[in-house]
Amino acid sequence: MKQLKIIIHSDRSNISEYLNSLLQFIFFQRSYGSITPQVSQFLNVSYPCLTFDDGNEELKKLNYDIDEVIKEVIESKNLNDKGELSISFWELKNNSNSIASKISTWSNFFNDNTSTSNSTENLELSQNINLFEQFLIEVNILNDDESFIIEEFERNLDVINEWCIQNKEHIPNLTNLNILPFNFNLSFKVDSGEKNHNSNDIDWKSFIKKILK
């Protein structure tokens, strides 16, 4: 699995728009098919993103998911502490109907895998999930001035753009013509001070717990 981690610092008044802008930019980088990009701005810094047409259910869902995870960040009781937002892209290794019919969403998959009643089936499901890419955003709420935030935002855009250009070999072959052809999950957790693990050292049980926190 390929992984990129970036760090952001923002005051409370800008954190929502800062995160939204980064997420929109990341999903733009991993969009395919026939798309019409638009240019948005954060603190007068322009960046490309997807056009959210109200008639496109795929993009409406993405917009909803982004709003929900940002709301989770804002509503966190420990907002003054560090937190980590993750964007995970995954696909089914086995595209057979018997497997695909069991997993309708990422959340359903993890809910099923935490059950102790069907461990054999859960193992089968986990072995058929390919988590191929993850973006981690370390969120720090500080009283930074806007000039620092602007500089950091521009730097993070450059880092994401360069990383996405250089890292494409790990992306699976497309099996549909959707704008966002791969399943994804957005999640946020407050840093509890636990030791960070390298992504290669995280087994499925630990990863499930991480996502569900």
C-alpha angles and dihedrals in degrees: 000000000000117000136187123189125194131178126222133189122195144150120246094260094060105030096091095052092039092056093042091053094050093047092048090051094049093051090047088056091053098043124110142181126041106347135162108212123208132198119241131178138222115189088344092305111126124219135167121250141161120282107245103220110190089220094060109086092192093058093040089057091048091051090049093050091050092050091049097051092046089051088053090053093048094046094048110125090216096050092139089064127074118275136183127224117196132198111195125187120200144163139192112265090204112046094191116133092240091064100033093052090060095056118056097158139006090251092053090052093054093042089054092048094055091058117101094202098080108027094154092056091044091055090051091052095047091050089054096053118092112197099193106165139023135181116200121197117193106209120208121180108209138148094256122161119245095249090063092046092050092050092048093046092052090048092050092050089054093047093050093045094049093045093050092049093050097041113060105112093084094056111106122239114275115256098180141031097240120135087237102031098177132068115250141185131207119200140160133203134177114241107253093189093258119147113272115241128215109248091241090059096054113102122202095263093053092043092052091052090048093053094045095051 
